[in-house]
Amino acid sequence: MPAGLHPYLNFDGSTREALEFYGAALGGTPSFSTYGEFGALPADHPDAGRVMHGALEVTDLIKVYSADILEGMSPGPFIVGTNVSLALMGDDEELLRGAFEKLAEGGEIGMPLQKQVWGDVYGQVRDRFGIEWQVNISTPAGEDDGPEAID
């Protein structure tokens, strides 16, 4: 999959409701994975049922992704209006790593690029203009080990 740029919306517990609403408005059916399903939280944790990743893929060009944030995930309190980031996603590792490194220049890395529980390499950065970016490098099927974190 070539690299693409998609909006990523964060909510404080209402991701499922929001993506179902957007799906009805835009004509698509969202899919959801929870923190518990990914093993990011124990099944008995109160937040295990919150959405770790929601996807609404209406067409090749209309895609919206979303998640419920957990306490301590963001640098400050959850504020409606500041809960949108831009997500670069795809399997073009050279392009996506290069973009992450360049976006980090004069900015702040929130999470370095590193292998995640879902199998891809992922990181977050706030650029020097205050824009939040997520970079997800898809791991080709059958590959177990991904690149290590970058500084």
CORLIN-V97486 format. One record per pair of residues at least 24 apart in sequence whose ideal C-beta (glycine too) atoms are under 10 Angstrom apart, sorted by the first residue. I is the first residue (numbers start at 1). J is the second residue. D is the distance in Angstrom with one decimal. If there is no record, write none. Layout:
I_J_D / I_J_D
This chain:
1_89_7.7 / 1_90_5.1 / 1_91_5.4 / 1_92_8.6 / 1_138_6.2 / 2_89_9.8 / 2_90_5.4 / 2_91_7.7 / 2_92_6.2 / 2_95_8.8 / 3_88_6.0 / 3_89_6.9 / 3_90_3.5 / 3_91_7.9 / 3_92_4.7 / 3_93_9.5 / 3_94_9.9 / 3_95_5.4 / 3_96_5.8 / 3_99_8.0 / 3_135_9.3 / 3_136_9.8 / 3_137_9.0 / 3_138_9.6 / 4_60_8.9 / 4_61_8.9 / 4_63_7.3 / 4_87_8.5 / 4_88_7.5 / 4_89_5.7 / 4_90_5.8 / 4_92_9.9 / 5_63_9.7 / 5_86_6.1 / 5_87_7.2 / 5_88_5.8 / 5_89_8.1 / 5_90_9.5 / 5_99_9.8 / 5_133_9.6 / 6_55_9.4 / 6_56_10.0 / 6_57_9.3 / 6_61_9.8 / 6_62_9.3 / 6_63_4.8 / 6_64_6.9 / 6_65_5.8 / 6_85_9.9 / 6_86_7.6 / 6_87_4.9 / 6_88_8.2 / 6_89_6.4 / 6_134_9.3 / 6_136_9.8 / 7_63_8.4 / 7_64_5.7 / 7_65_7.3 / 7_66_8.8 / 7_84_6.0 / 7_85_7.8 / 7_86_6.8 / 7_87_7.3 / 8_53_9.4 / 8_54_9.8 / 8_63_10.0 / 8_64_8.0 / 8_65_4.8 / 8_66_6.8 / 8_67_7.4 / 8_83_9.3 / 8_84_7.1 / 8_85_4.8 / 8_86_6.9 / 8_87_4.1 / 8_88_9.9 / 8_89_9.2 / 8_124_10.0 / 8_132_8.4 / 8_133_9.2 / 8_134_5.6 / 8_136_9.6 / 9_54_8.6 / 9_56_9.6 / 9_64_6.6 / 9_65_7.3 / 9_66_4.4 / 9_67_8.0 / 9_83_6.3 / 9_84_5.8 / 9_85_8.2 / 9_87_9.9 / 10_65_9.9 / 10_66_7.0 / 10_67_5.8 / 10_68_7.5 / 10_69_4.9 / 10_73_8.4 / 10_74_7.5 / 10_78_7.6 / 10_80_9.9 / 10_82_8.9 / 10_83_4.3 / 10_84_7.5 / 10_85_7.2 / 10_132_8.9 / 11_50_9.3 / 11_51_8.1 / 11_54_9.0 / 11_66_6.5 / 11_67_7.5 / 11_68_5.6 / 11_69_7.2 / 11_78_8.2 / 11_80_8.8 / 11_83_6.6 / 12_50_9.4 / 12_68_6.9 / 12_69_6.3 / 12_70_9.5 / 12_71_9.4 / 12_74_9.9 / 12_77_9.4 / 12_78_4.5 / 12_79_9.6 / 12_80_8.4 / 12_83_8.1 / 13_47_8.7 / 13_49_9.8 / 13_50_6.3 / 13_51_8.7 / 13_68_5.3 / 13_69_8.7 / 13_70_9.7 / 13_78_9.3 / 14_50_9.9 / 14_51_9.2 / 14_66_9.4 / 14_68_7.5 / 15_50_7.5 / 15_51_4.0 / 15_52_9.2 / 15_53_9.0 / 15_54_5.0 / 15_65_9.8 / 15_66_4.7 / 15_67_6.0 / 15_68_4.7 / 15_69_9.1 / 16_49_9.3 / 16_50_8.9 / 16_51_5.8 / 16_54_6.9 / 16_66_8.9 / 16_68_8.2 / 17_51_10.0 / 18_51_9.5 / 18_54_8.2 / 18_56_9.3 / 18_64_9.2 / 18_66_6.4 / 18_68_9.7 / 19_51_8.1 / 19_54_4.7 / 19_55_7.9 / 19_56_5.1 / 19_64_7.2 / 19_65_8.9 / 19_66_5.5 / 20_54_9.3 / 20_56_8.9 / 21_56_9.9 / 22_54_9.7 / 22_56_5.6 / 22_58_8.8 / 22_62_9.9 / 22_64_6.0 / 22_66_8.5 / 23_54_9.9 / 23_56_5.3 / 23_57_9.8 / 23_58_7.8 / 23_64_9.0 / 25_56_9.9 / 25_58_9.8 / 26_56_7.0 / 26_58_4.9 / 26_59_9.0 / 26_62_6.3 / 26_64_7.9 / 27_56_9.8 / 27_58_5.8 / 27_59_8.8 / 27_62_8.8 / 28_55_9.3 / 28_56_5.2 / 28_57_6.4 / 28_58_3.8 / 28_59_8.2 / 28_62_7.6 / 28_63_9.0 / 28_64_8.7 / 29_55_9.9 / 29_56_7.9 / 29_57_9.0 / 29_58_9.2 / 30_54_5.6 / 30_55_6.4 / 30_56_4.4 / 30_57_8.5 / 30_58_9.7 / 30_64_8.5 / 30_65_9.6 / 30_66_8.2 / 31_55_5.1 / 31_56_8.1 / 31_57_8.2 / 32_56_10.0 / 32_66_9.0 / 32_67_9.7 / 32_68_9.8 / 33_67_9.4 / 33_118_7.9 / 34_68_8.8 / 35_67_9.1 / 35_68_8.1 / 35_70_7.3 / 35_117_9.8 / 38_116_8.7 / 38_117_5.2 / 38_118_6.2 / 39_117_5.8 / 39_118_9.6 / 40_70_8.9 / 40_116_9.1 / 40_117_6.0 / 40_118_9.2 / 41_70_8.1 / 45_70_9.6 / 47_71_8.3 / 52_117_9.0 / 52_118_8.5 / 53_118_7.6 / 53_136_9.7 / 63_87_9.2 / 63_89_8.8 / 65_89_8.1 / 65_134_8.6 / 65_136_9.3 / 67_134_9.7 / 73_110_9.2 / 73_111_9.6 / 73_124_9.7 / 74_110_8.6 / 74_124_9.9 / 74_132_9.0 / 75_108_8.7 / 75_110_7.3 / 75_126_8.1 / 75_132_9.6 / 82_130_9.4 / 82_132_8.4 / 83_132_9.2 / 84_131_9.4 / 84_132_7.8 / 85_110_9.9 / 85_124_7.7 / 85_125_9.8 / 85_126_8.9 / 85_131_7.7 / 85_132_3.7 / 85_133_6.3 / 85_134_5.6 / 86_127_9.5 / 86_131_6.7 / 86_132_7.2 / 86_133_5.4 / 86_134_7.3 / 86_135_9.6 / 87_122_9.7 / 87_124_9.7 / 87_132_9.5 / 87_133_7.6 / 87_134_4.4 / 87_135_7.7 / 87_136_6.6 / 88_133_6.7 / 88_134_7.1 / 88_135_4.8 / 88_136_7.3 / 88_137_8.9 / 89_120_8.7 / 89_122_9.4 / 89_134_8.1 / 89_135_7.8 / 89_136_4.6 / 89_137_8.2 / 89_138_7.1 / 90_135_9.4 / 90_136_7.9 / 90_137_7.3 / 90_138_6.3 / 91_120_9.1 / 91_136_9.8 / 91_137_6.8 / 91_138_4.3 / 91_139_8.0 / 91_140_6.6 / 92_137_8.0 / 92_138_9.1 / 93_121_7.7 / 93_137_5.2 / 93_138_8.8 / 93_139_9.5 / 93_140_9.7 / 93_146_9.2 / 93_147_7.6 / 94_137_9.7 / 95_137_9.4 / 96_121_8.4 / 96_123_9.5 / 96_135_5.3 / 96_136_7.9 / 96_137_5.0 / 96_138_9.2 / 97_121_8.3 / 97_123_9.3 / 97_135_7.9 / 97_137_7.1 / 97_147_7.9 / 97_150_7.1 / 99_125_9.5 / 99_133_8.1 / 99_135_6.6 / 100_124_9.2 / 100_125_6.2 / 100_133_7.6 / 100_134_9.6 / 100_135_4.5 / 100_137_8.8 / 100_150_7.5 / 101_125_9.1 / 101_135_9.8 / 101_150_7.0 / 101_151_9.7 / 102_127_9.0 / 103_127_4.8 / 103_128_8.6 / 103_129_9.8 / 103_131_8.4 / 103_133_5.3 / 103_135_8.0 / 104_128_9.0 / 104_133_8.9 / 104_135_9.9 / 104_150_9.0 / 104_151_9.6 / 107_131_8.6 / 107_132_9.8 / 107_133_8.5 / 109_149_9.7 / 109_150_8.8 / 109_151_8.4 / 110_134_9.2 / 111_135_9.7 / 111_149_9.0 / 112_148_9.2 / 112_149_4.2 / 112_150_5.9 / 112_151_7.0 / 113_137_7.3 / 113_146_9.2 / 113_147_7.3 / 113_148_8.7 / 113_149_6.1 / 113_150_5.1 / 113_151_9.8 / 114_146_8.0 / 114_147_8.2 / 114_148_6.8 / 114_149_4.0 / 114_150_8.2 / 115_139_8.0 / 115_144_9.4 / 115_145_7.4 / 115_146_4.1 / 115_147_7.5 / 115_148_7.7 / 115_149_8.4 / 116_146_8.5 / 119_143_8.2 / 119_144_8.3 / 119_146_7.6 / 120_146_7.2 / 121_146_4.7 / 121_147_5.8 / 121_148_9.1 / 121_149_8.9 / 121_150_9.4 / 122_146_9.6 / 123_149_7.9 / 123_150_7.8
